[in-house]
Every structure is written in structure tokens, then in C-alpha cells.
């Protein structure tokens, strides 16, 4: 038996490859499926099943394409109603895979079709669970994403999740391995561990939501407390996972259309496309196409695209290094942004060489900021998440979280310079590009972000632990 976790850091997502005696199963595959096919072929195995734990909200799964390319049937748990052919398994149903068995445990609560898959080894012993978004390491799945579809409140869904965890998962032996659908950084939970593989026993001892003496009322209160609004693209991804989507090869071909400067400019004007610049933030700051948006491919690229570009059908034109173009389009497609209509051939340098208008972003080091603060009133805006700001921030700084930056435009309306920063320098350039696209140009980026600010000796508030609330 072989079990391999295929973890994608930018999505904090775990897909899984299971193999026994030449038969393989894939659980929650990513959109680009050739890697799974190659893995099976290299090992002389045949993909027999594609298991889906639920209709994912944070990424577009590769289940449909994998079925089309291999013929392996797609399996969902009870109550799922996809718009394509699939096996809708019963609770407790078993699927033979070589010498091992994958057993269906219906665990509703995150969504009503949410299912955990229990792997029984060659001797019939409970070996591992693939828990999707039902159980994470350190957390459980948020119960507010499926309210509309389930015609339930988040509290009702949380109550159902409580029962699922206690009757289907916490009853398993402590040594059963837990393979979750996500880790720290995913928006599908709020307190996930950085670890990506755990055990039932460890979670029972350490996961706040699995306390042995926890009442249902306490569980509902704690699980629903402090949930931020989910990203706007989540419902679109659910729809695509349920209804189907374009083949990734077609998406890559369409997005890989090379446009010269004139054609690129005409396409932007005619289609209303967003010009998305994915270069490194240092390169973007030196010069960029006016009103283009920066979201660098070397940061939390796809989740930030999903959080900040509200409509997955929005036409997108790319400014990207050509050798990374396929990677960029693939990562956009993972979160449902399939409408890339082309890229600027020759990149920003071609735009500049054509004599077109360019813009740039002023920046300062933390030390330069400190010197300016000695001479004048300086307005500093922190674009980190509210929890990061509350834990520790520069004294006198204002908070304007990047996730919600469009609701903070009034923070930047006067004529003074506004010095923006995040933790390390990535999010602040995203924020600055959005502000400049809105006609707000008196923005200065603080290089190195809050890390550099702390090292510079500028006064910061006393640290408060986000978990305990203590100094």
C-alpha cells in the first residue's frame, strides 16, 4: 500500500494518491491532472476511482478532467447532487482498491454532502482518514459556507458537524492517521496547524473543537465565533465543481494568446479586462502600466486573486514573464479564473519601449520612514489582517486590511502622503496598486513591511497573543 500527500502550498491544499496492487485512487485532485496520471503510469498502476470529499469552495477540483482522461468514476458521499455522472455512495459503503478498502463515512456539517474516507489496510485495520474540510489539524471546517444551499443557519450546520465528529471520527482509534484537506493559510478554517499530517489521538488531545467534555452548545459557539466573511469567489467555485468546467488545456491555450502592445491596449479597452501584473513587487514598483493591478505570482497568488477580483468570469490580461505564463494561467484556473484572454508579448519592457504612459510606486525603507517621522507628521496605514494589527502594530498607524481595501478608500482621500505596509512587502504593493487604480496616487510603500519597522526601532504596541489575548 502506498499513500502520498500531494500538498500545494499556495492553496494550503492536500490532494492524495492511494495505491495497492496496481490500482490507484485520487482524493480531491487539483485542476491540472496530468501529474496524477503520470504518477500512476510510472508505477504501472491504473487509476480506479476519483474520490471527492465535498463540493469545494476554495479551489476548482480536477475530478471532471481526470474522469474524462482516465475513465475512473467520480465518487461523492450521500446527498451530493452533481450535474455529471458520478457514484453517489451510501454511508458505510466500501470500495475495494487492490488489497485495501476505502470506506465512506458521511460527515455532514461543513457542507451537507461532506464525507470522510476511511482507509482500511490489508488486514482490515483502520489506517487513516481523508477528512476533507470536516476535520483539520487544530480546527474543523467552517459551517457558514453552505448555509444557502442547505437552507440552514451556520449554527444548525455547526450542530450537525458536532454530531459527525463525535459519532464518526472521534470513535476511531487514536493511532489512525489524519490526512486533512487543508492546512494553515486556507480560508476554510480559522485555527489550522502548520502541520499537514496528524492523528486522531493528537487531535483529541489538542484540537479545541474535539474536547471530550465539550457540549454541543459550546461547540457551536466556539466554531462560529470570529468567522470572517468568506472570499467572494467561493460560491463560483462550488458551482464549477458541481456543474463542470472547461478543460484546463483549453484554458491554457486561450490564455496563452500573445498580444503586441497595440492589440493588448485595444483588448483592454474593448473588453474591460483587468490588467494583472504578476511580476515581483520590486519590479512592479519600478514601473508598470497605469491602472494595472499587482498580485505577484511569488506570493499567495491565487487566494489573493480570488479575494480581490470578485467575478471569476472577469476578463484578465496578463503582464508576466513568458517563461512563467503557463504557471500563472494554471494557478488562476485552480480558483476558477478561466477568462485570461491573452498576455503582453515582450512584457512591460515592450510597453515602455513603445512610448506608452507608465506609472511607478514610491517607496522608502523603514529607516527612512523613521527619519521622516522625526521631522513631520506621517500617516502610516497597516494593510495586514485585523488580527495581525491587533496583536502588534506601529504606534499611531491606522488599519485598512487588504481583504477589504475598497471599503477604506476614505482613509486615503486627503492630500498628504500615506505610507502603507504589510508584514514583509507583498500585500502592501497589492494595496498600493489598487489604490492607484482608483486614482489615489499619494501612496508610499514601506519596504520590508512590519518586520523591517520593528528592526528599525520605531515604537510598536505591546504584543498581544491572538489566541489567548494575553501580553
C-alpha positions as CSV (number, residue, x, y, z in Angstrom):
1,X,0.0,0.0,0.0
2,X,1.2,3.5,-0.9
3,X,-0.3,6.7,0.4
4,X,1.1,10.0,-0.8
5,X,0.1,13.5,0.2
6,X,0.4,16.0,-2.7
7,X,0.4,19.3,-0.9
8,X,0.1,22.6,-2.8
9,X,1.4,25.4,-0.6
10,X,-0.2,28.4,-2.4
11,X,-3.7,26.9,-1.8
12,X,-2.7,25.2,1.5
13,X,-4.5,22.2,-0.1
14,X,-3.8,18.5,0.2
15,X,-4.7,16.0,-2.6
16,X,-4.0,12.3,-2.1
17,X,-2.7,9.4,-4.1
18,X,-3.5,5.9,-2.7
19,X,-2.3,2.7,-4.4
20,X,-2.5,-1.0,-3.8
21,X,-1.7,-3.9,-6.1
22,X,-1.7,-1.8,-9.2
23,X,-4.9,0.0,-8.5
24,X,-4.9,3.7,-7.6
25,X,-7.3,6.3,-6.2
26,X,-7.1,10.1,-6.2
27,X,-8.8,12.1,-3.5
28,X,-9.6,15.8,-4.1
29,X,-7.3,16.3,-7.1
30,X,-6.2,19.7,-8.3
31,X,-7.4,21.1,-11.7
32,X,-4.3,20.1,-13.6
33,X,-4.4,16.3,-13.5
34,X,-1.6,15.1,-15.7
35,X,0.7,14.7,-12.7
36,X,-1.6,12.1,-11.1
37,X,-1.8,10.2,-14.4
38,X,2.0,10.3,-14.8
39,X,2.4,9.1,-11.2
40,X,0.2,6.1,-11.8
41,X,1.7,5.3,-15.2
42,X,5.3,5.5,-13.7
43,X,4.3,2.9,-11.1
44,X,2.4,0.7,-13.5
45,X,-0.9,1.4,-11.8
46,X,-4.4,2.2,-13.1
47,X,-6.5,5.0,-11.6
48,X,-9.6,3.2,-10.5
49,X,-11.5,5.9,-8.5
50,X,-11.6,9.7,-8.1
51,X,-13.0,10.5,-4.6
52,X,-14.3,13.9,-3.7
53,X,-14.9,14.8,-0.1
54,X,-17.4,17.6,-0.9
55,X,-18.1,20.4,-3.4
56,X,-15.0,22.6,-2.7
57,X,-15.4,26.3,-2.4
58,X,-11.8,27.5,-2.3
59,X,-10.5,25.7,-5.5
60,X,-11.7,24.0,-8.6
61,X,-11.0,20.3,-8.4
62,X,-9.7,18.2,-11.2
63,X,-12.3,15.4,-10.9
64,X,-14.1,16.0,-14.1
65,X,-11.0,16.2,-16.3
66,X,-9.5,13.2,-14.5
67,X,-12.6,11.2,-15.3
68,X,-12.5,12.3,-18.9
69,X,-8.9,11.3,-19.3
70,X,-8.9,8.0,-17.4
71,X,-12.5,6.8,-17.2
72,X,-12.1,6.5,-13.4
73,X,-15.6,7.1,-11.9
74,X,-16.1,10.1,-9.6
75,X,-17.3,9.2,-6.1
76,X,-19.2,11.5,-3.8
77,X,-20.8,10.8,-0.4
78,X,-24.5,10.8,0.4
79,X,-26.8,13.7,-0.6
80,X,-24.4,15.1,-3.3
81,X,-26.1,16.1,-6.5
82,X,-23.6,16.9,-9.2
83,X,-24.6,17.7,-12.7
84,X,-22.4,15.0,-14.2
85,X,-22.2,11.2,-13.9
86,X,-20.9,10.1,-10.5
87,X,-21.3,7.4,-7.9
88,X,-23.3,8.8,-5.0
89,X,-22.1,6.4,-2.3
90,X,-24.1,5.3,0.8
91,X,-22.8,5.9,4.3
92,X,-20.6,2.9,5.1
93,X,-20.2,1.8,1.5
94,X,-16.8,0.2,0.8
95,X,-14.7,0.5,-2.3
96,X,-12.0,-2.2,-2.9
97,X,-8.6,-0.9,-4.1
98,X,-6.2,-3.8,-4.5
99,X,-5.7,-5.3,-1.1
100,X,-7.1,-2.3,0.8
101,X,-10.6,-0.8,1.3
102,X,-11.8,2.8,1.3
103,X,-14.9,3.2,3.4
104,X,-17.4,6.0,3.2
105,X,-18.1,7.9,6.4
106,X,-20.8,10.6,5.8
107,X,-19.7,13.5,8.0
108,X,-22.0,16.5,7.2
109,X,-21.7,19.9,8.8
110,X,-19.1,21.8,6.8
111,X,-21.4,21.0,3.9
112,X,-24.3,18.5,3.8
113,X,-22.5,16.2,1.4
114,X,-19.2,16.3,3.2
115,X,-17.7,12.9,3.5
116,X,-14.6,11.4,5.2
117,X,-12.9,8.4,3.6
118,X,-11.6,5.8,6.0
119,X,-8.7,3.7,4.6
120,X,-8.6,0.1,5.9
121,X,-5.3,-1.7,5.4
122,X,-4.6,-5.2,4.1
123,X,-5.7,-6.7,7.4
124,X,-8.9,-4.6,7.6
125,X,-7.4,-2.3,10.3
126,X,-8.3,1.4,10.4
127,X,-5.2,3.0,9.0
128,X,-6.1,6.6,8.0
129,X,-8.8,9.1,7.3
130,X,-9.0,11.6,4.5
131,X,-11.1,14.2,6.2
132,X,-11.5,16.9,3.6
133,X,-12.9,20.0,5.3
134,X,-14.6,18.2,8.1
135,X,-11.5,17.9,10.4
136,X,-8.3,19.9,10.1
137,X,-5.3,19.7,12.3
138,X,-6.1,22.1,15.1
139,X,-9.5,23.1,13.7
140,X,-12.7,21.9,12.0
141,X,-14.3,23.1,8.8
142,X,-16.2,26.4,8.9
143,X,-20.0,25.8,8.9
144,X,-21.1,29.0,7.2
145,X,-20.3,28.3,3.6
146,X,-23.2,26.0,2.7
147,X,-26.0,27.9,4.6
148,X,-27.9,28.9,1.4
149,X,-27.6,25.6,-0.3
150,X,-28.6,23.7,2.8
151,X,-31.4,26.1,3.8
152,X,-29.8,26.2,7.3
153,X,-28.2,28.6,9.6
154,X,-24.5,28.3,10.4
155,X,-25.5,27.3,13.9
156,X,-27.6,24.4,12.6
157,X,-24.8,23.2,10.4
158,X,-22.3,23.5,13.3
159,X,-24.6,21.3,15.4
160,X,-24.6,18.7,12.6
161,X,-20.8,18.9,12.4
162,X,-20.6,18.3,16.2
163,X,-22.5,15.1,15.8
164,X,-20.4,14.0,12.8
165,X,-17.2,14.5,14.6
166,X,-18.3,12.7,17.7
167,X,-20.1,9.7,16.1
168,X,-17.9,9.1,13.1
169,X,-14.4,10.4,13.7
170,X,-13.7,10.6,17.5
171,X,-14.7,7.0,17.9
172,X,-11.8,5.8,15.7
173,X,-8.6,4.5,17.3
174,X,-6.1,7.1,18.4
175,X,-3.4,5.9,16.1
176,X,-5.4,6.5,12.9
177,X,-3.6,9.0,10.7
178,X,-5.5,12.2,9.8
179,X,-4.9,13.5,6.3
180,X,-6.8,16.8,6.1
181,X,-7.9,18.7,3.0
182,X,-6.2,21.9,4.1
183,X,-3.5,23.4,6.4
184,X,-2.6,26.8,7.8
185,X,-3.4,29.6,5.3
186,X,-6.6,28.3,4.0
187,X,-9.8,30.3,4.4
188,X,-11.8,27.1,5.1
189,X,-11.0,27.3,8.8
190,X,-9.7,29.8,11.3
191,X,-7.1,28.0,13.6
192,X,-5.3,25.4,11.4
193,X,-2.0,23.9,12.3
194,X,1.0,24.4,10.0
195,X,1.4,20.6,10.1
196,X,-0.2,18.7,7.3
197,X,-0.4,15.1,8.7
198,X,-1.6,14.2,12.2
199,X,-3.5,11.5,14.2
200,X,-6.9,11.1,15.8
201,X,-5.2,10.9,19.3
202,X,-3.3,14.1,18.8
203,X,-6.4,16.0,17.6
204,X,-8.5,14.7,20.5
205,X,-5.8,16.0,22.9
206,X,-5.1,19.3,21.2
207,X,-7.9,20.4,18.9
208,X,-10.1,22.9,20.7
209,X,-13.2,21.6,18.8
210,X,-12.7,18.0,19.9
211,X,-12.6,18.4,23.7
212,X,-14.1,15.4,25.4
213,X,-16.2,17.4,27.8
214,X,-17.4,19.9,25.2
215,X,-21.2,20.4,24.9
216,X,-22.9,20.9,21.6
217,X,-23.8,24.5,22.6
218,X,-20.1,25.2,23.4
219,X,-19.0,23.7,20.1
220,X,-21.5,25.8,18.1
221,X,-20.5,29.0,19.9
222,X,-16.7,28.4,19.5
223,X,-16.8,27.2,15.9
224,X,-18.9,30.0,14.7
225,X,-17.2,32.7,16.7
226,X,-14.8,35.1,14.8
227,X,-15.6,33.8,11.3
228,X,-14.7,36.5,8.7
229,X,-16.7,36.8,5.5
230,X,-15.6,34.1,3.0
231,X,-13.9,35.3,-0.2
232,X,-16.4,36.3,-2.9
233,X,-15.2,33.7,-5.4
234,X,-16.2,30.7,-3.1
235,X,-19.7,30.3,-4.5
236,X,-18.5,30.4,-8.1
237,X,-16.0,27.6,-7.3
238,X,-18.7,25.5,-5.7
239,X,-20.8,26.0,-8.8
240,X,-18.0,24.9,-11.1
241,X,-17.2,21.8,-9.0
242,X,-20.9,20.8,-9.1
243,X,-21.6,21.6,-12.7
244,X,-18.3,21.0,-14.5
245,X,-15.9,23.4,-16.3
246,X,-13.6,23.9,-19.3
247,X,-10.7,21.5,-19.8
248,X,-7.5,23.0,-18.5
249,X,-5.8,22.5,-21.9
250,X,-8.4,24.9,-23.5
251,X,-7.9,27.4,-20.7
252,X,-4.1,27.4,-21.2
253,X,-4.5,27.8,-25.0
254,X,-6.8,30.7,-24.7
255,X,-4.8,32.5,-22.0
256,X,-1.5,31.9,-23.9
257,X,-2.5,34.3,-26.8
258,X,0.4,36.7,-27.4
259,X,-0.7,40.3,-27.9
260,X,1.6,43.1,-29.1
261,X,1.3,46.4,-27.4
262,X,-1.4,47.8,-29.7
263,X,-3.5,44.7,-29.6
264,X,-3.1,44.4,-25.8
265,X,-4.2,48.0,-25.3
266,X,-7.2,47.6,-27.6
267,X,-8.2,44.4,-25.9
268,X,-8.1,46.1,-22.5
269,X,-10.3,49.0,-23.8
270,X,-12.8,46.8,-25.7
271,X,-13.3,44.1,-23.1
272,X,-13.0,45.9,-19.8
273,X,-10.3,43.4,-18.9
274,X,-8.3,43.8,-15.7
275,X,-4.6,44.2,-16.5
276,X,-3.0,41.8,-13.9
277,X,0.8,42.3,-13.4
278,X,2.3,39.2,-11.7
279,X,6.0,40.2,-11.7
280,X,7.9,40.5,-8.4
281,X,6.8,43.5,-6.3
282,X,10.2,45.2,-6.7
283,X,10.0,45.1,-10.5
284,X,6.4,46.3,-10.5
285,X,7.2,49.3,-8.2
286,X,9.9,50.5,-10.6
287,X,7.4,50.8,-13.5
288,X,4.0,49.4,-14.6
289,X,1.1,50.1,-16.9
290,X,-1.2,52.7,-15.4
291,X,-4.2,51.3,-13.5
292,X,-2.9,47.7,-13.7
293,X,-3.3,45.6,-10.6
294,X,-0.3,43.9,-9.0
295,X,-0.7,40.4,-7.5
296,X,2.7,38.7,-7.7
297,X,2.9,35.0,-8.6
298,X,5.6,34.5,-6.0
299,X,3.3,35.3,-3.1
300,X,-0.2,34.0,-2.0
301,X,-1.2,34.5,-5.6
302,X,-4.3,32.5,-6.3
303,X,-6.1,33.2,-3.0
304,X,-5.4,36.9,-3.3
305,X,-6.8,36.9,-6.8
306,X,-9.9,35.2,-5.5
307,X,-10.2,37.6,-2.6
308,X,-9.8,40.8,-4.6
309,X,-11.2,40.1,-8.1
310,X,-14.8,39.4,-7.3
311,X,-16.0,37.8,-10.5
312,X,-14.3,34.6,-11.8
313,X,-15.7,35.5,-15.3
314,X,-13.9,38.8,-15.3
315,X,-11.6,39.1,-18.5
316,X,-7.9,39.2,-17.5
317,X,-4.9,40.4,-19.5
318,X,-1.5,39.4,-18.1
319,X,1.8,41.1,-17.7
320,X,4.1,38.2,-17.0
321,X,7.5,36.8,-17.7
322,X,6.8,34.4,-20.6
323,X,8.6,31.5,-19.1
324,X,6.1,31.6,-16.2
325,X,3.0,32.2,-18.2
326,X,1.7,28.6,-18.1
327,X,2.2,28.5,-14.3
328,X,0.3,31.8,-13.9
329,X,-2.7,30.7,-16.0
330,X,-2.8,27.3,-14.3
331,X,-2.8,28.8,-10.8
332,X,-5.6,31.2,-11.8
333,X,-7.6,28.3,-13.1
334,X,-7.2,26.5,-9.8
335,X,-9.5,29.1,-8.2
336,X,-11.9,29.3,-11.2
337,X,-10.4,32.3,-13.1
338,X,-10.5,30.8,-16.6
339,X,-11.1,34.0,-18.6
340,X,-7.5,35.0,-19.3
341,X,-7.7,36.4,-22.8
342,X,-4.0,36.9,-23.5
343,X,-0.7,38.4,-22.4
344,X,1.5,41.3,-23.3
345,X,4.2,39.9,-25.6
346,X,7.6,41.3,-24.5
347,X,6.1,42.3,-21.1
348,X,6.3,45.7,-19.5
349,X,9.6,46.5,-21.4
350,X,7.7,46.3,-24.7
351,X,5.1,48.7,-23.3
352,X,7.7,51.1,-22.2
353,X,9.7,50.8,-25.5
354,X,6.5,51.7,-27.4
355,X,6.4,55.0,-25.7
356,X,3.2,54.3,-23.8
357,X,2.4,56.0,-20.5
358,X,3.9,54.4,-17.4
359,X,3.4,54.7,-13.7
360,X,5.6,53.8,-10.7
361,X,5.4,53.4,-6.9
362,X,7.4,55.5,-4.5
363,X,8.9,53.5,-1.6
364,X,11.0,54.1,1.5
365,X,13.0,51.9,3.9
366,X,11.9,51.6,7.5
367,X,14.9,53.7,8.5
368,X,13.9,56.5,6.1
369,X,10.3,56.3,7.5
370,X,11.8,56.8,11.0
371,X,13.7,59.8,9.8
372,X,10.7,61.4,8.2
373,X,8.6,60.8,11.4
374,X,11.1,62.8,13.3
375,X,10.6,65.8,11.0
376,X,6.9,65.7,10.2
377,X,3.5,64.1,10.9
378,X,3.5,60.8,8.9
379,X,0.3,58.9,8.2
380,X,1.1,55.1,8.2
381,X,-1.5,52.6,7.1
382,X,-1.2,48.9,8.0
383,X,-2.9,46.6,5.4
384,X,-2.4,43.3,7.3
385,X,-5.3,41.4,8.6
386,X,-7.2,42.8,11.7
387,X,-5.8,40.0,13.9
388,X,-2.2,40.8,12.9
389,X,-2.8,44.5,13.6
390,X,-4.4,43.9,17.0
391,X,-1.6,41.6,18.0
392,X,1.1,44.3,17.4
393,X,1.4,47.4,15.2
394,X,3.3,50.6,14.8
395,X,2.1,53.2,17.3
396,X,-0.2,55.7,15.6
397,X,-0.8,53.6,12.5
398,X,-4.3,53.1,11.0
399,X,-5.6,49.7,9.9
400,X,-7.0,49.1,6.4
401,X,-6.9,45.4,5.7
402,X,-6.1,44.5,2.2
403,X,-9.0,42.0,2.0
404,X,-11.4,44.9,2.4
405,X,-9.3,47.8,1.0
406,X,-12.1,49.2,-1.2
407,X,-14.1,50.0,2.0
408,X,-11.2,52.0,3.3
409,X,-10.7,54.4,0.5
410,X,-11.7,57.4,2.7
411,X,-8.6,56.7,4.7
412,X,-6.5,57.9,1.8
413,X,-8.5,60.9,0.5
414,X,-6.5,63.8,1.9
415,X,-3.5,65.3,0.1
416,X,-0.9,64.0,2.5
417,X,1.4,61.1,1.7
418,X,0.1,57.7,3.0
419,X,2.8,55.2,3.9
420,X,1.5,51.7,3.5
421,X,3.0,48.4,4.8
422,X,2.1,44.8,5.5
423,X,4.3,42.2,7.1
424,X,7.0,41.7,4.5
425,X,6.2,43.9,1.5
426,X,4.0,41.8,-0.8
427,X,0.4,42.8,0.3
428,X,1.3,46.5,0.6
429,X,2.2,46.7,-3.1
430,X,-1.1,44.9,-4.0
431,X,-2.9,47.5,-1.9
432,X,-0.9,50.4,-3.4
433,X,-1.7,49.2,-7.0
434,X,-5.4,49.0,-6.2
435,X,-5.4,52.5,-4.6
436,X,-3.5,53.9,-7.6
437,X,-6.0,52.3,-10.0
438,X,-8.7,54.2,-8.1
439,X,-6.9,57.5,-8.7
440,X,-5.2,57.7,-5.3
441,X,-1.5,58.4,-6.1
442,X,-0.1,59.8,-2.8
443,X,1.0,56.4,-1.7
444,X,4.4,55.4,-0.4
445,X,5.3,51.7,0.1
446,X,7.4,50.8,3.2
447,X,10.0,48.3,2.1
448,X,10.2,45.2,4.2
449,X,6.9,45.8,6.0
450,X,6.3,45.4,9.7
451,X,9.3,43.1,10.0
452,X,11.6,46.0,8.9
453,X,9.7,48.5,11.0
454,X,10.3,46.5,14.2
455,X,14.0,46.1,13.4
456,X,14.3,49.9,12.8
457,X,13.4,50.7,16.4
458,X,10.2,52.5,15.6
459,X,7.8,52.3,18.6
460,X,5.3,49.5,18.4
461,X,2.4,48.4,20.6
462,X,2.9,45.7,23.2
463,X,2.4,42.3,21.7
464,X,-0.9,40.6,22.5
465,X,-1.3,36.8,21.6
466,X,-4.1,36.5,19.1
467,X,-5.1,33.1,20.6
468,X,-5.0,33.9,24.4
469,X,-5.4,37.7,24.3
470,X,-2.6,38.0,26.8
471,X,0.6,40.1,26.5
